[in-house]
Amino acid sequence: MGGFILCLGMSTRSSVEEKVRGLFDKELFSQLLISILVGVSGVSGSYLVVGSSPSFVSTVFSRFFARELPDVVIRYAITILGSLGQRLNLISAIIVTVLLFGLIVFVSYRVQSRFGFSGVNVPLALIGLLGVSYGLSGSLRSMAGVGIVSSVVLLGIRLSGFFGSSSSSPSVVEVSDTRREIIVAGLGAVGASSVGLWGVFNQSSVPSGDVDSETEALLEQAEEKSFDVSGMDALVSGNFYEVDINSINPDVSKDEWSLDVTGSVGDDVSISFDAVESMDTVQRFETLRCVGESLNGEKMDTAVWTGTPVMSIVEEAGNKSECECVMLRAEDGYYEEFPLSALEDAILAYRMNGQDLPRGHGAPVRLLVPGHWGEISVKWVSEIELLDSEMEGYWEERGWHGTGPVKTVAKLHAENMLSDGRRELGGHAYAGVRGIETVEVSVDGGETWDDAELTEPLEPSIDAWRQWKYTFEPPEESYTVVVRAIDGNGDVQVKEESGAFPSGPSGWVSREY
């Protein structure tokens, strides 16, 4: 009988302990969930104040991932994921920041539970969030955004009862209070992030303003020369691609920007934006192509650029380079080395399609190097260093070799069935400064070839692309279309296929029907 009572007592005590442990798990889970929601609010607060700028609290993690991830991961992101890779980078950085902020809030709550000081977690959490956000961003505005939004959410939670519990015992939990607190935290996170997302979708990366008459004439020329083929971009791109090493771009004003010419020179030269804008002006069509794109990808675009020749500035400093090579550096930490001769026809561009250079394209000034892969047309350029010996640039340190001239390519992007039963094909062809002489199309897998129709060359330009189109009667049985280009030197586009890594894609674009 005594043994039965003893067992009953042990069983009852065990049951109570299990219930207490279950309540504790619920409370701990609630703390974790609310801490994460407050973290979301804090990150959103930073974005609400500073937007997508270097002062955003997640920028430091985004840049860390871009520089420290293994080369094979970065290569996969560039060649397979493309622009999605940059978005995933930023999302990952935001998640890490949210978790860090959430940890600060969670620790502050556990301190309150441990010592039983009701409400102490609010000032502790705010002090931690303010300190960490300033350490990450170095910006009082960004810190203020985190502090204001987080304090509103934390005080709302406090008033709802969760942080106001007088008991320090983890076994005492009011379910209704906990639910209210989670709802308040959730509403705060959803509200702050929704306003931030509204800002993202309503911001424009294209500067507004009037286009000068000279640019207007060039844009009209491009429109008139463009083929009217459904599914194919015009000769001036409507949505110019962007590729950067960071997910968040520098935000440099015209007044802050300057270009320094250093290294093996007679005298260092520093030039302001106003000085660049007052120099001889060059305006022309120019095409850029990304070395990391796929063979038939869409990271190749054309715009009207306005700028000034960069060699006049280099010559002012005096060239004493022993290797005849330069290292260009940018405001975002990017750097690239290549032969000085590549700069002969290069310009410092400060306008794009007649308007101020957009931030995503290197505002206020970027370099444009005709006929070369886009990686040496450095955006946000800040320094030209003349070298005495060759060095490796940012991408060369990661195994790429994209500083040379672009490869010849004919892309196939438009496929239309016409009302008379014929098939219409179209795309763009590009060969850098060599120019495009002919685009050939085969509808029998490369056995026979026929010339496609080409647009008239854009003027003035050194290396602008051309459109092509081809219409034919499709055979009743299956067939394979192959496209290739012949450049201005008479050389046929390389047939052998290769991926983008390490020196750009090659091969003939083909499609089976």
VENFEN-V703076 format. One line per field, one symbol per residue. psi: psi as a letter, one per 30 degrees, with the letter a starting at -180 (. if undefined). A space follows every 50 residues. Layout:
psi->???
This chain:
psi->eeeeeeeeeeeeeeeeeeeeeeeeeeeeeeeeeeeeeeeeeeeeeeeeef ailffkffeeeeeeeeefkkeeeeeeeefefbfeeeeeeeeeeeeeeeee eeeeeeeeeeeeeefgjkfffeeeeeeeeeeeeeeefgkeeeeeeeeeee eeeeeeeefffefgkfkfkffjkjeeeeeeeeeeeeeeeeeeeeeeeeee fgkkfjkllkkleeeeeeeeeeeefkkikkgkllfkkfiklkklflfkll ikleefklkkjabilekkkkkleeeefflkkkklkkkkkkfgllegaghj lklkkkakkffeeeeefjjgkffhllkkllfgfkkkklkefffeglljkf kkhglkklefggkfklkjjkfllfffiklhkfkjkklflklkaefefgfl igfalllkkkkjfkjkklfgflkkllalkkgbfflkekkkkkghggellk klkklkkkkklehklllllkkljklelllkkkkllkaffgkkkkekklle kfgklllkklkk.
